[in-house]
């Protein structure tokens, strides 16, 4: 007696679900890399803004804390030494762009004094850091 067995097909890997999973993993990695920003500053209470963008091209971080202490890449600097230190950093071949991270309780005049010292050092690209403000 002869049995009719169905012809077995070779196993094959479906490519469409595999491509979807690989694309999803790629998107997750790209999003994760874009959301990471390297900040070399101290924690401060940042002001809030609805138009916050992360500038990835800057090289120096200047932090002004609530007690008006100034740090350049976690190195404390006085207001009088700020411009000369920034000029040194430029001479070392560093990109002159900076992120300015200032506590929201800083007096407006003090913030402008820091901005003036940065401009005196010859730095034109200044990015003010803020936290994203969600609207209620």
C-alpha positions in Angstrom: 0.0 0.0 0.0 1.4 3.3 -1.0 0.9 6.4 1.2 0.7 9.8 -0.3 2.8 12.0 1.9 2.9 15.7 1.1 6.2 16.8 -0.3 8.0 18.7 2.5 9.2 22.1 1.6 12.6 23.3 2.7 12.6 25.6 5.7 13.1 29.2 4.9 13.6 32.4 6.9 11.1 35.1 6.3 13.0 38.3 5.6 10.3 40.9 6.1 9.9 40.5 9.8 13.6 40.4 10.2 14.1 43.6 8.2 11.3 45.3 10.4 13.1 44.3 13.6 16.5 45.5 12.4 15.0 48.8 11.3 13.4 49.2 14.7 16.6 48.5 16.5 18.4 51.0 14.2 15.9 53.7 14.9 16.1 53.1 18.7 19.9 53.4 18.6 19.8 56.6 16.4 17.3 58.2 18.8 19.3 57.2 21.8 22.5 58.7 20.3 20.8 62.0 19.4 19.2 62.4 22.8 22.6 62.0 24.6 24.4 65.2 25.0 27.8 65.5 26.6 27.7 68.1 29.3 30.8 68.8 31.4 29.0 71.1 33.8 27.8 71.1 37.4 24.2 70.6 38.2 22.3 73.9 38.3 18.6 74.8 38.3 18.2 75.7 34.7 15.6 78.1 33.3 12.8 76.6 31.3 12.0 77.2 27.6 9.7 75.8 25.0 12.2 76.2 22.2 15.1 74.2 23.6 17.5 72.6 21.2 20.7 70.7 22.0 23.8 72.1 20.2 26.2 69.2 19.6 29.0 71.2 18.1 30.3 73.1 21.1 33.5 72.2 22.9 33.6 74.2 26.1 31.0 74.3 28.9 30.9 77.4 31.2 28.8 76.9 34.4 27.6 79.8 36.6 26.2 78.4 39.9 23.7 80.0 42.2 26.5 81.4 44.4 28.0 83.1 41.3 31.0 80.7 41.1 32.1 80.2 37.5 33.5 76.9 36.1 35.0 76.2 32.7 34.8 72.4 32.1 34.6 71.8 35.9 37.6 74.0 36.6 36.8 76.9 38.8 37.7 80.3 37.4 37.2 83.9 38.8 35.4 86.5 36.7 38.7 88.3 36.1 40.5 85.2 34.8 37.6 84.0 32.6 38.5 85.9 29.4 42.2 85.0 29.6 41.5 81.3 30.3 39.2 81.1 27.3 41.8 82.7 25.1 44.2 80.0 26.3 41.7 77.3 25.3 41.4 78.9 21.8 45.1 78.9 21.4 45.2 75.2 22.3 43.3 74.6 19.1 39.9 74.0 20.7 36.7 75.0 18.9 35.7 78.3 20.3 32.0 77.4 20.7 30.6 77.2 24.3 27.6 76.1 26.2 26.7 78.6 28.9 24.9 76.8 31.8 23.6 79.3 34.4 21.3 78.9 37.4 17.9 80.5 36.9 18.4 82.6 40.1 21.4 84.4 38.7 21.0 88.1 38.4 20.6 89.2 34.8 23.4 91.7 35.0 25.8 89.0 36.3 24.9 86.8 33.3 25.6 89.6 30.9 29.0 90.2 32.6 29.9 86.6 31.9 28.7 86.9 28.3 30.9 90.0 27.9 33.9 88.1 29.1 33.2 85.3 26.7 32.9 87.8 23.8 36.2 89.5 25.0 37.9 86.2 24.5 36.9 86.2 20.9 34.2 83.5 21.1 31.2 84.2 18.9 29.3 80.9 19.2 27.5 80.9 22.5 24.6 78.5 23.4 22.5 79.2 26.4 21.4 76.0 28.1 17.8 75.6 29.3 15.4 72.8 30.3 12.4 71.9 28.2 9.3 73.5 29.6 6.1 71.5 29.1 3.0 73.5 28.7 0.1 72.7 31.1 
